[in-house]
Amino acid sequence: MKNPAPAHMWSIVLVLPLLLTVLQTTTARKNGIDIYSLTVDSQVSSRFAHTVVTSRVVNRASDAQEATFQIEIPRKAFITNFSMVIDGVVYPGIVKEKAAAQEQYSAAVSRGESAGLVKTAGRQTEQFQVSVTVAPNAKITFELIYQELLRRRLGMYELLLKVKPQQLVKHLQMDIHIFEPQGIKFLETESTFMTQELADALTTSQNKTRAHIRFKPTLSQQQKSQNEQDTILDGDFIVRYDVDRSVSGESIQIENGYFVHHFAPEGLPTMPKNVVFVIDKSGSMTGRKIEQTREALIKILNDLSPKDQFNLIVFSHEVTQWAPSLLEASKENLEEATKYASKIRARGGTNINDAVLSAVKLLDKSNKAELLPSESVSLIILLTDGEPTEGETNPTNIQKNVQEAINNAYSLFCLGFGFDVHYPFLEKLAQDNGGLARRIYEDSDSALQLQDFYQEVANPLLSAVAFEYSSNAVEAVTQDHFRHHFKGSEMVVAGKLLDQGPDVLSAKVSGKMHMQNITFQMETSIAPKEEEFRTPKYIFHNFMERLWALLTIYQKLEQMVSASGDELKALESQALNLSLTYNFVTPLTHMVVTKPEGQEQFQVAEKPTEAGQGQGQGHFLRPSVHRPGLPMLTGLRLKVRRGVSNQGEALQREAGAMTLPELCFLPDSFDLRLHHYMRKMPDPPTSASKVPVLSSQAVLQSTEKKDKGSTTPDEPPKPAHSKAPAVILPLPGSSVDQLCVDISSQEHMKLFVDPDQGLLVEGVYKNGGFASIEVHIEKPPLHVRATPKRLVVTRDLRNSEYNWKQTLFSELPGLKMIMDKTGLLQLSGPDRVNIGLMPVDDSQQELLMLLVTDTQHFSNRTEGKLGQFYQGIVWDPPTGPDNTTRTLKVQGTEYSATKQLKLKGSPGTEISCWTVKI
């Protein structure tokens, strides 16, 4: 029998619902707190983002109410200022050294006040929250400022803004100003809450060096519906961009006595790599983890270049090496490795020490045998989800053993799967050996996270990179030596200019590349460069000094991971002094928020760290004021585990007599009433600027019959002699009846190939429908892979997974990608053939729907199973009884076509078309 829970555990259970209620309801308008203005102003200059969030609220209730200012900010950002204005009095947030802030916090707790220490870390964001009591009819203004350095990852910079007002806001506005003197190469936006109606509230203007994005929805646009007062705004707003680069990829910007040097050379060949994958298959990897690892590993193996060498090591309590030595990434070797990877099963303990040392020995053996090309890069990629439990289990000893074995010869990258992993151990292990650590979040897209990480290190361009500047020109330079430079990333060096330095700043960057050493040299006149940032009103001035400070703090914190003793103390002191000087909330500082007399006097915000054991967990350490009858809660840690999200809930449709989806294309002239069996399909837009939903389209129809007597008024009756077509093709300019295509093959096929459009559509056709569809677009580079379970979008090298029916609105150069809550994804743009995808579940099997519009844009070079019919079609005269047979010639191939009546989408209506089988 289980023992009763101790008394203090019951206290936690009793108070927790109260705390959750406070979090969920304090900002609700029904309590009288009304947010009447919410603005976000983000200024990005040379990849440095300065963001100001201002919220104005009023208490419309007849008694005092608690207002909560809550915002999610990017994890890499540092809060630099917070203030509240109440009745004209400013209550600022003061950044203090961690111990001093904690002392002030503890003193408030000891007086019985409800002080707060709030920190929440999520996958991409962390949360800042402050609560204050507002008198009746009183107004309060909250203002939060945070800053971050946008890092180039997989070929682009990303600015993430969370939009969660939790109520309708009379004045809601976001302004994003981007100024890049190098020039803006491309700019795109993405939103997880935007609808076609909300798109009118989004405007983007851009010239060579500047862009301005504004989002300003009206109250009616924010509403979920006319009858609901809930807001539709709840999700992410993302801006992605890249800059123009010279061949050298160098750019030096100067402002107010500081410089920043960006370096990302273009056009360099990829260096060959020798990569050893070390995969944890211990018992804790059982289930979804090992499935996703296998999926990712197979994809990664097939992305290896033929000039690469590789091997696999899997481990639990024992270590197994797949091949006796490194093998070339030939087609035959990759096929064998893929078979091996597909059979990996999870069981046993976790022997990290022996597994990594085996990888090092493998590389050492190849090196001694002179099998590692001198111009190649050697990488070890470790994936594990737990702490060492077999063999050597002391983390310090493992770190020492691995560092001594590698001896700076190779780079070790550590991926920690989930939240049970000992992440600080992996972080130090990676940093000691020239690599980096990354947490892989347990979610539906874990396999994509693994693939994305691999893509970051898959293409090494340079090794042993060093930056040099004249000693009489600069001082306090940030990190200027890097072990590797990978394609799609960027190295950033910043520093101070000496007061009496030269008028020209000279820089030299040297490194090793494929088969040779290489040097880049650059000279920049200081005065003209400074002038670029002196006058524009749309940038945050003096940003470069803060960029230098922020980058320096980042790097000091990273170095602290591997430091100890006096070195650790010195690094901590330097990072702390910079944090206090520039008012940054970092892992070494807290921000103390003061409040009016008579209220909770203090709240203390601190910066969560990725290495902390609490990463990914919510910490709510807010002691409640002790009230009679309620237990005193002195501390509570809430552990939130990310569950697997629902991937593509099957889209339910009432399809009348047609239940099994197939593909059909319908010409514009059809009077098609799809609402009879697709009622949730959005209506065609009335504005020319909207994306067309239905005109000449491909929609899925059914060949199965319902049971007799099961029809309803909405079900179109199906004549016995009629058979639903697999495909109806709209043929521009054709003078004959429509062409119906029956697909009989059960295979992967190329449906449309149009080199002029830069379009390739492929599909796997099984059991009368599509099991998967892939869309490849050349400009902008985009790949969409759709299955009934999920939707994966690859933009250049970056993968993103979406659930069907998840709202998505993405504007890329010359292309829009939109998905609404019906699950219809549309890819459209000017002078493009528009493609639509949608899942359909007929209760027996899950299949996909393909919709095609604006087929007049197909070129005369279009090919493919269906695309072939957009080349010149030659019809022979009708023959046979009643002229119901004729021959169709396409590219030298003859098809026999039969005149048949086919069911049209409207009830009881049939169409006449010529049917061919392919």
Secondary structure, DSSP 8 states (H G I E B T S, - for coil): ------HHHHHHHHHHHHHHHHHHHTT-GGGTEEEEEEEEEEEEETTEEEEEEEEEEEE-SSS-EEEEEEEEEETT-EEEEEEEEETTEEEEEEEEEHHHHHHHHHHHHHTT---EEEEEE-SSEEEEEEEEEE-TT-EEEEEEEEEEE---BTTBEEEEEEE--SS--SEEEEEEEEE-TT-EEEEEEEESS--TTGGGGEEEEE-SSEEEEEE---HHHHBSSTT--SBS--EEEEEEEEE---TT-EEEEEETTEEEEEE--SS-----EEEEEEEE-SGGGTTHHHHHHHHHHHHHHHT--TT-EEEEEEESSSEEESSSS-EE--HHHHHHHHHHHHT----S---HHHHHHHHHHHHHHHHHTT-S-TT-EEEEEEEESS---SSS--HHHHHHHHHHHHTTSSEEEEEEESSSS-HHHHHHHHHTTT--EEEE--STTHHHHHHHHHHHHS-EEEEEEEEEE-TTTEES----EEEEEETT--EEEEEEE-TT--SEEEEEEEEEETTEEEEEEEEEEHHHHHHHTTS-TTS-TTHHHHHHHHHHHHHHHHHHHH--HHHHHHHHHHHHHHHHHTT-B-TTEEEEEE--TTS--EEEEE---TTSTTTTSEEEE------TTS------EE-----------------TT--S---EEE-TT----GGGT-TTS----SSTTS---SSSEEE--------TT---TTS----TT----SEEE--TT--S-EEEEE----SEEEEEEETTTTEEEEEEEETTEEEEEEEEETTTTEEEEE-SS-EEEEETTEEEEE-TT--EEEEETTEEEEE-TT--EEEE-TT--EEEEEEEE-SS-EEEEEEEE-GGG--TT-BSTTGGGGS--EE---BSGGG-EEEEEETTEEEEEEEEEEE-SSTT-EEEEEEEE-
